Amino acid sequence: MFWYEKPRFYSHRLVRCPVVFLGNALLDDSSTYAYLNYAASDFEQFSLLATLSTAATIVNAVSQLPLSKISDVLERWIAIAFCLVCQTVAFVLMAASSSLSMYAAGYLVYSFGLTGLNILGQIVVADLTSSRVRALAIACFYIPSIFAPWAASFMIDAVIGTIGWRWGVGIFAIFYPGVKLSVRRFCSEIDLGGNLLLCAAFTMILLPITLAGTGDQTFDTMYLRVLLTLGVCSFIGLLAYEYWCVNYPVLPFRYFRNLTIVAVLAMAFCDYLAHFATHTYLFSWALVARNFSPREANFLNLTNLVAQVVIGIPAGLLVYKLKKYKWVLIAGAAIRIVGYGVMLRLGGAKNPVAELYIAQVVQDIGSGILESLMVVAVQVAVPHSELAQATSVFSLFRFTGAAVGSAVAGGIYNNLYSTKLAQYLGPDVDKAMIGMLVESIAASVLPDWGSPERLAAMRAYSDATRYLVIAAVAASVPILLLSVILPNPALV
């Protein structure tokens, strides 16, 4: 049976959901991150790109469980509408920003709304499908992502060359708008206390790690120590509160006694760590080290998204035919490691363009399989009434891995790129030039293509990128090992 009877959460308003998620594919995965690169460059704070990216992934991580809880207690469409309002406000803030701090505030609000739409979309699909067909349904849900990156890349190229990134973001602000409970019972059912402790714990643990890895501060900085200590205390408080004080825990302890859930959460963490370590600076590397246009850089950066969706559909069909997912998941994990190995070999500054795309496609064949099946493995391990919560816990660990991966990328970029630039430019180089090259990717700042200075920047960027790929290979090995120990239940 392909479809379940509609759960109580649904109403006629959800008919509009496909339009919302079609726009979402264009917005998030295809254009907004490219504009972030240019905004950070215009404000001459490009080295903070990884810090902002990590902060956004922290928001992604901690916001999904509260949103899924609210969508369980209220109707799904209410949570979706709230996320759309957040995104509209965010686009206005980003377009009107007068500093990177203001842009960052808008970008974090945008990330909250976006991750809500993503997780709620997966929950809607899970509500309406059987476990056997769910991997195929989730893959089909992202079909718009096959086409959106190519159209968006042409749009980015035109926007950057004419009206600028502010209007590129502002356009979306123009187009995007288009159960009675007592307060006490509502707060109890969404586990308000647990959600607050969870958000505080993960934010105050991940943020100091990010700032110490990507900024000028170190762990000797007092306020980072205080934040980290408060984060650890909040996490301990969360565990105690969830165990003894609530009837509807946001993070049920029984999940962590389930081999499937524990293994898949660890796999999701490692998978996103590897991806964000290699892709946080891929767009800017293509501009600096390969002299790509914004459109061409976006093509390369989003090849992974298209490949994931294209391979996810046959992977879902195969699981539907076999009624099992384990061996398909193992194959995906193995291909993922091979893909990063290929990227290490073929992803250099002097490789032909075709080889760059081959490296991306191979790793993302594995990624497409993993993305489609890991969430299904978690969902089939819990009752149908807990689909939203289990999916959000899965996403929490995914984006925690993304935050760590972005921090790793920022740490390597900030520490290695400038060092290698100084080495390749020679002892007589003006330190101001090194600072400009680290903080900006604007065409007016970059040296002419073929000049000794540009060759030095190309070599330095590629050296930093090589270390990022090595980190991704190391993070991918546990994914294969964990996939082998997974149970292999029959899907119905």
URWOLIN-V646809 format. One record per helix or strand of 2 or more residues. SS is the DSSP state (H for helix, E for strand). FROM is the first residue (numbers start at 1). TO is the last residue. If there is no record, write none. Layout:
# URWOLIN-V646809
((SS,FROM,TO) (SS,FROM,TO))
This chain:
# URWOLIN-V646809
((H,12,42) (H,46,73) (H,76,95) (H,100,128) (H,131,141) (H,144,161) (H,165,175) (H,183,189) (H,192,214) (H,222,244) (H,253,257) (H,259,279) (H,282,290) (H,294,322) (H,326,346) (H,353,379) (H,384,425) (H,431,439) (H,452,484))
